[in-house]
Amino acid sequence: MTDAALVARYPFLPGASSALGDLQPSLRELVEDPSFEQVRALAREEVLLALSSAREAPGEGVAGFDAARPEERVLAFLYARMLVAVAPSSQRVARRWSEGLSRRAGVEIARREAPSEELLALGGALDLELAQDPKFRGSFGFALPSYVRLSSSLRDERFRLSRQRLHQGTVDVEHREVVELLQEGVRSYLLDEMAMLRLEPELQTTLKARESEILTRISTLSPALGPGGFGVAMRPDLFPPCMREMRATMDRGANVSHAGRFALASFMHKVGADLDAIVEAYHGSPNFKESITRYQVTQIAHHDGGEGYTPPDCATMAANGLCVKELDDAMPPLCADPGKLRNPLNYYRIRVLPLARKNVGEKSGEAPAATATPEGAPAPPSAPTATSSGPASTPSPAPPERTTPAPRPAA
């Protein structure tokens, strides 16, 4: 398969810019030059389609994309990448965009029954050690390091190394598995490329102003938070101070201990964050690796049939040097009273329950009871709070910490 043909089909591959030849516009020209409007239109549609494909079965492609010249496809990809970079919650958008593009690539490969030559060329372009040899029963062989790197973030039991056939450091892989592994290779490559993209502040401002409408649409396809727990959308501002401090530490680019990473991942899972939201919390960590973090977070969240691990209790957090008392909160302190809390989940439950009760009252058409705890205030420990939806109750303590060893998200 020629390089030109590969670039035309996969304009996001490394080295694809060679298709541009003498056409080498600057990023600003790509944003502002009227002659590139058709390219920008293709990019907008491709971004929306990729974000939709990340959560739904990929449908038909972008109208006009197949008819576009290879150089137009490459430029459209470059512009789409800039749109993703300036979108609100850009890290989350980048993950869904890369997932959508890779899924579409995998579906297209399967639909066309792409020949082995194309799969080998795609693997080579992604710097993956993929070969075809009659000695492999599956006809393809992945070098062990490449296989482990790609399969580590795939949950399907089929990809467990213990289930594979090995031949002199090479993993024997069937055609269908090759397609899925290459799809993961595309996703990982796109994420790495997005992490290295740097746009000048002035160009970001211009792009946001010119593309405000499409950026709003992008936001609707990539919501900022998971569904939440305790009957309300997740509220990071109501997290206990230990969890807020760990998130802030990683946002500053500083390291958090293994025990801290596990505690944060298990806590966020229990309060309703989806996998994307949990992985995003670790993005600022030194030496962050998307695939490794996602794999380890998945193990934490899927433990015990999907229940997930319970975060360590407050005594364990203190022993690990992770306990942080209230910082500058306007709300009355909870951490100062050791009799009130056993686990960080208790803190969040106490803070968020008044919001859940308010939601129940609004949905039932009734006003909150006069004795209900004001929004944002802790429930009194000795006086159960009356609600409009049932008898008075007090927050139940979190279950004790599970002692089963758990994986810890890697930086």
C-alpha positions, 0 to 999 in steps of 0.5 A, spaced: 500 500 500 502 506 497 504 512 503 499 516 499 493 511 499 494 510 507 494 518 508 488 518 504 484 513 508 488 515 515 489 523 515 491 523 522 497 518 521 504 521 523 507 523 517 501 525 513 503 532 512 507 529 507 501 529 503 501 537 503 507 538 498 508 545 497 501 547 501 504 548 508 499 553 511 500 556 518 495 555 523 493 562 523 492 561 516 488 555 517 484 559 522 483 565 518 484 564 510 477 564 506 480 559 501 480 554 507 473 554 509 471 548 505 477 544 510 474 548 516 467 545 514 469 538 513 473 539 520 467 541 524 463 535 521 468 530 523 469 532 530 461 532 531 461 525 528 467 522 532 464 525 538 458 521 537 461 515 535 465 515 541 458 513 545 454 510 539 455 505 533 458 509 528 454 511 522 455 514 515 461 518 514 462 526 513 458 528 506 464 530 501 470 527 506 471 521 501 471 526 495 476 530 498 483 530 496 488 527 501 491 534 502 484 537 504 483 531 509 490 532 512 488 539 513 481 538 516 484 533 521 489 539 523 483 544 524 479 539 527 485 537 532 485 545 534 477 545 535 478 539 540 484 543 543 480 549 545 473 546 547 471 547 554 473 541 558 478 539 552 482 533 556 475 530 556 473 532 549 480 529 546 479 523 549 472 522 546 474 525 540 480 520 539 476 514 541 470 516 536 476 517 530 479 510 532 472 506 532 470 509 526 477 507 523 476 500 526 469 499 523 471 502 516 477 497 516 472 491 518 466 493 513 471 494 507 475 487 509 481 491 509 487 487 506 493 484 510 497 489 506 493 495 509 493 492 516 501 491 516 502 498 513 497 502 518 501 498 524 508 500 521 505 507 521 503 507 528 510 504 530 507 497 532 511 491 531 506 487 527 508 482 522 505 476 518 508 469 517 505 462 516 508 460 522 503 464 526 496 460 526 492 467 526 496 469 520 499 475 524 504 476 530 505 482 534 511 483 538 510 482 545 512 489 547 507 492 542 501 487 544 502 488 552 502 496 550 495 496 546 492 490 550 493 493 557 487 498 556 482 493 553 477 490 558 475 484 554 478 477 556 480 475 549 486 480 550 489 477 556 496 475 555 495 469 559 490 466 554 495 468 548 499 463 544 507 466 544 512 464 539 519 467 540 517 473 543 511 474 538 504 474 540 500 470 535 493 474 533 487 473 529 485 478 524 479 480 528 483 481 534 489 485 530 483 490 527 481 491 535 488 492 537 490 497 531 484 501 533 487 502 540 493 504 537 490 509 533 486 512 540 493 512 544 496 515 538 491 521 537 491 522 545 499 523 545 498 528 539 493 532 543 497 532 549 503 535 545 499 540 541 500 547 544 497 553 541 499 560 542 494 564 547 492 569 541 490 564 536 486 560 542 482 567 543 481 568 535 479 560 534 474 561 540 471 567 537 470 564 530 468 557 532 463 559 538 457 555 535 461 549 534 464 549 540 457 549 544 455 543 540 461 540 542 460 541 549 453 538 549 456 531 546 461 531 551 458 533 558 463 535 563 461 530 569 458 523 570 451 522 572 453 523 580 450 519 586 446 520 592 441 523 587 444 529 585 449 531 579 456 530 582 459 536 586 466 536 586 466 542 591 463 538 596 468 533 596 472 532 603 478 536 603 483 530 603 480 529 596 480 536 594 487 537 596 489 531 592 485 533 585 489 540 586 495 537 587 495 533 581 492 539 577 499 543 579 503 537 576 505 535 583 505 527 585 500 524 589 502 517 593 500 511 590 495 510 596 492 517 595 491 515 587 487 509 589 483 513 595 481 518 590 479 513 584 475 509 589 472 515 592 470 518 585 467 512 583 463 511 589 460 518 588 458 517 581 463 519 577 464 515 570 471 513 568 472 519 563 471 523 569 476 519 574 481 519 569 481 526 567 483 527 575 489 524 574 491 528 567 496 533 571 500 528 574 507 527 572 509 522 567 501 521 566 499 515 561 492 515 559 492 507 557 495 505 564 491 510 568 485 508 565 486 500 565 488 501 573 482 505 574 477 500 570 480 495 575 478 499 581 471 501 579 469 494 576 471 490 582 466 486 586 462 485 580 462 493 579 461 495 586 468 498 586 473 498 592 470 503 598 475 508 599 480 507 605 477 510 612 479 516 615 484 513 620 487 509 614 488 516 610 491 519 616 496 513 617 498 514 610 499 522 611 493 524 606 488 527 612 487 534 610 482 538 615 477 543 612 481 548 609 477 555 608 470 552 607 464 557 609 461 551 611 461 548 619 467 543 619 466 536 619 473 533 620 474 536 626 469 532 630 472 525 629 465 522 632 462 524 626 466 521 620 469 514 619 470 515 612 471 520 606 464 518 603 461 520 610 463 527 609 460 527 602 454 524 604 452 529 609 454 535 605 450 532 599 444 529 602 440 536 603 441 537 595 438 530 594 432 532 599 431 538 595 431 535 588 426 530 591 421 535 594 421 539 587 420 533 583 414 531 587 411 538 587 412 539 594 416 545 598 422 542 602 420 541 609 421 547 614 426 543 618 430 541 612 437 542 613 439 548 608 443 547 602 450 546 603 450 545 611 451 539 614 446 535 617 446 535 625 448 529 628 443 529 634 437 531 630 435 527 624 432 532 618 425 531 616 424 531 609 418 531 605 419 524 602 419 520 608 420 519 615 426 523 619 433 519 618 440 520 619 446 519 614 448 512 615 456 511 616 460 508 610 461 501 610 468 499 613 474 499 608 475 493 604 482 490 605 483 486 599 489 489 595 487 493 589 490 496 583 493 504 584 492 508 578 499 510 575 501 517 574 
